[in-house]
Amino acid sequence: MKLRLILKTTSKKDKEVSIKFNIAPSKHSGFINFINMALNQNKPVIITFEKISKSGERQESKIVGTFKFEGKDDPGLKQLEEEINDKEKKRKKQHMKRVQT
């Protein structure tokens, strides 16, 4: 399964513009948990950017935004969460089998 973050906006001429960021499978569970927490607690989410130089120096961007998540399909979100949890359990079970042999 692929999980993608999609950001959308409109241009001056009302043309839709979007950018898509793939979310690594190892981050699926944490991302879904974060979204569910934000939805359940009805708290705002702050988005910022961080620049990391080749030397490892981190600098926070001057751009920041705040928004709230809205549940569009609550049963669908629950199903997605269950699928991710099932995959994680299977992966851990396979890992334990490999470690024991």
C-alpha positions in Angstrom: 0.0 0.0 0.0 1.2 3.5 -0.7 0.4 6.5 1.4 0.8 10.0 0.1 0.4 13.5 1.5 -1.2 15.8 -1.1 -1.1 19.6 -0.7 -3.5 21.6 -3.0 -4.1 25.2 -3.7 -5.4 27.4 -6.5 -3.5 29.8 -8.7 -4.4 33.4 -9.4 -6.3 32.2 -12.4 -8.3 29.6 -10.3 -6.3 26.7 -11.6 -5.8 23.9 -9.1 -2.1 23.2 -8.3 -1.0 20.3 -6.1 2.2 18.6 -4.9 2.5 15.0 -3.6 4.8 13.6 -1.0 5.2 9.9 -0.6 5.2 8.6 3.0 7.5 5.7 3.7 5.9 2.5 4.8 7.9 2.6 8.1 6.1 6.0 8.8 2.5 4.9 7.9 1.5 3.9 11.4 2.9 7.1 13.1 1.3 9.3 10.4 -2.1 7.7 10.8 -1.8 7.9 14.6 -0.9 11.6 14.4 -3.9 12.4 12.1 -6.3 10.4 14.4 -5.0 12.3 17.4 -5.5 15.6 15.7 -9.0 14.6 14.6 -10.1 13.2 18.0 -8.8 16.1 20.0 -10.0 18.7 17.5 -6.7 20.6 17.9 -5.1 22.7 15.2 -2.1 21.4 13.3 0.9 23.7 12.7 2.9 23.1 9.5 6.5 24.5 9.3 9.5 23.7 7.2 13.1 22.9 8.2 16.2 23.4 6.1 19.0 20.9 6.8 22.4 21.7 5.3 24.9 19.0 4.2 26.8 19.6 7.4 23.7 18.8 9.4 22.9 22.4 10.5 19.1 22.9 10.9 17.3 26.1 10.2 13.6 26.6 10.6 11.9 28.3 7.7 10.1 31.7 8.1 6.9 30.1 6.7 4.3 28.7 9.0 0.6 27.7 8.7 -2.2 26.4 10.9 -5.1 24.2 10.0 -7.5 21.6 11.4 -8.2 18.2 10.0 -11.8 17.2 9.1 -13.0 13.7 8.9 -14.4 13.0 5.4 -14.8 9.3 5.8 -14.5 8.1 9.4 -15.2 4.4 8.6 -12.6 4.6 5.8 -10.0 6.1 8.2 -10.7 3.3 10.7 -10.3 0.7 7.9 -7.0 2.3 6.8 -5.7 2.2 10.4 -6.6 -1.4 10.8 -4.9 -2.3 7.5 -1.7 -0.6 8.6 -1.8 -2.2 12.0 -2.4 -5.7 10.4 0.6 -5.2 8.1 2.8 -4.1 11.0 1.8 -7.1 13.0 2.5 -9.5 10.1 5.9 -7.8 9.5 6.8 -8.1 13.2 5.7 -11.8 13.2 7.9 -12.5 10.2 10.8 -10.8 11.8 10.4 -12.8 15.0 10.3 -16.0 12.9 13.6 -15.0 11.2 15.2 -14.1 14.5 14.2 -17.4 16.2 15.6 -19.6 13.4 
